[in-house]
Amino acid sequence: MQPDTHEPQAGVEPANSPACAASRPVGRRRDLLRAAAAAAVGVGATGTTLLSGCATAAGKSAAVAASDVSARGPVWTPAAMPAQAPALEGWVDVGGPRLWYWDTGGNGQAVIFMHAGTQSGNGWGYQQPVFAAAGYRTIGYSRRGYYRSDAGDAANPGYGAEDLDKLMQHLGVQQAHLVAFAHGGYFALDYALVHPEKVRSLLIVSSLMGIDDSEKDYQEANQRLRGKYFDPLPNEFKELHPSYRAGNPDGLAAWLKLEHEAIPGVRIGPKRFRKLTWAALESIRTPTMLMTGDGDLYTPPALLRMQALHMPHADVRVVADSGHCANWEQPAVFNSIALEFLARHRT
């Protein structure tokens, strides 16, 4: 149901409200500076849309000031790829196919990175050393048919959650934080439903989640978002923010190389154990964060809010100047948000 446009938006005071009237003469410079700082960082304090607030002259000035700050400066400031932490590489047999993984080891709590459909376990260069330095045992792997992992029989693709569990057993990991992007989120959520006792926290980023077709509101929203014209478009157009593509040619080239290497043969789509209805999603009690980029064409903020309605316990964050790949496009912002979330659930 569409909101009544005549009603004030949640969290936004109408222009003639007493709260906004009182705010006009007081602290105007401070408010401008805060708004500008928020725009520079790229995420609001609560992870919601930036610059929501009173529709007053002061509010409009703050918005102009913040927009001016974010619009000026370098076209794009590329993030240097950090030196990688030492890591053990290996393969785990999941019942025929072998999956490739890397593992920084150590005694810290395990964080397992689960890749998107166009990437692989090789795409976490901005995260591997940072999370390891924060004291986590950092692990990444490629699903069946992806970079350095066996495809196996396409007619018998296995279960993504079962493959993950076999990896954890192989590495002696009893519990883990799951950081899952896009298609990886399908299997992280399935794992949380099947093995909730083994999941410390869930960070689900830019994922359609695999919500069942029976949930018509969600399916219809996705049909409106992406028509028949969408699928044939190049992946870099669909997944990377236009500002990133325009301003960071080297980063774009590196992403395309990783994408090209991710699926050397036939793409394998593992099965899931559970249908993910809204009711199933609501049953998950694992500490959760939902995140997307403000320019994500798959999971725009409106779709993220629809998901969050069914996970009321979840934190919600939107990363500015990011598309479908916040960990790659805005690694410093992504890492900061993710590590803060993990720290709150490190017990």
Order of alpha helices (4+ residues) and beta strands (2+ residues): alpha-alpha-alpha-beta-beta-beta-alpha-beta-alpha-beta-alpha-beta-alpha-alpha-alpha-alpha-alpha-beta-alpha-beta-alpha-alpha
